[in-house]
Amino acid sequence: MSEHRCIHCGGIVENEELSYCSSCYNKLKKNGLFKENKKKYCKVCGRELMDGDNIKKELCNKHYQQIKQYGFPFDNNRRTELDLNEYEEYPKHYEMKLYDEFQEELEDRVLIDKDDYELIKDIRWDRNRICVTAKINGKIIPLQNYILNTDEKINFVSQDTLDFRRNNLYVKKKKEKKHKHYDISKKNKDKIIIDFAGSSKKQVTGSAIIVSYPVGDNKYEKLLVEFGQSQGNGSLYDEYKANKGVVDDVLSRIDNLQACFILHTHL
């Protein structure tokens, strides 16, 4: 195990949670380093104290809260959740460092194109389960969406969810709902066209047809006809109520479609 050294003189520090040896700390304090009119530093991590830190106890807010809650500091790490990510530059890309809840560096690195460095470098990014996100204007934004400037779902070509280079990202287009269109030929322009509303895979109703009928000027109207019959001792009105919700759903998905019920019973 390596010896813990004072950041001022390089001497051995007995308390591994501190950044200064006792001698340097007392000398620096005596020479005014920790006076109110001088810059002050956290005695655990050496971070310069700012507004919001506990200057009286000579502790940054992070280590003050740790000591207040647990009686001792967890680490001597200067980083906080507000610090920006650090980056390493390579010939064709950057690697962005990620941190855990204690601001210790994770093994995982994020890959980004060099052209996107300026776009994201001034934002703090964190690992959120399998996503890398940031809070921007009160909204959680995934890194891939921020890079491509879209709200659409984005997939990773290589399945590597830490590779945010643009050639590894693509927008997954939403599948448009296909509505059935009825093309009326000139040959059949005065005829009534009947189509079954259901199919082997997507049954609209138990028994229904869509009727296209001419209304003049080569225009047609469409009508969904739902056939119903009494089941057992049930009434025709009960059959109507049972099918109404299904028919209403069909009407909401097909433009300019009306509906009617034909209720009957077998003798």
HELIX and SHEET records of a PDB file:
HELIX    1   1 SER A   22  LYS A   30  1                                   9    
HELIX    2   2 ASN A   61  TYR A   70  1                                  10    
HELIX    3   3 LYS A  114  ASP A  116  5                                   3    
HELIX    4   4 TYR A  117  ILE A  120  1                                   4    
HELIX    5   5 LEU A  143  LEU A  148  1                                   6    
HELIX    6   6 ARG A  166  ASN A  168  5                                   3    
HELIX    7   7 LYS A  186  ASN A  188  5                                   3    
HELIX    8   8 LEU A  236  ARG A  253  1                                  18    
SHEET    1   A 3 TYR A  87  GLU A  89  0                                        
SHEET    2   A 3 HIS A  93  TYR A  99 -1                                        
SHEET    3   A 3 GLU A 105  ASP A 113 -1                                        
SHEET    1   B 3 ASP A 126  ASN A 128  0                                        
SHEET    2   B 3 CYS A 131  ILE A 136 -1                                        
SHEET    3   B 3 LYS A 139  PRO A 142 -1                                        
SHEET    1   C 2 ILE A 154  PHE A 156  0                                        
SHEET    2   C 2 LEU A 169  VAL A 171 -1                                        
SHEET    1   D 4 ILE A 193  PHE A 196  0                                        
SHEET    2   D 4 ALA A 208  GLY A 216 -1                                        
SHEET    3   D 4 LYS A 219  GLN A 229 -1                                        
SHEET    4   D 4 LEU A 257  HIS A 264  1                                        
END                                                                             
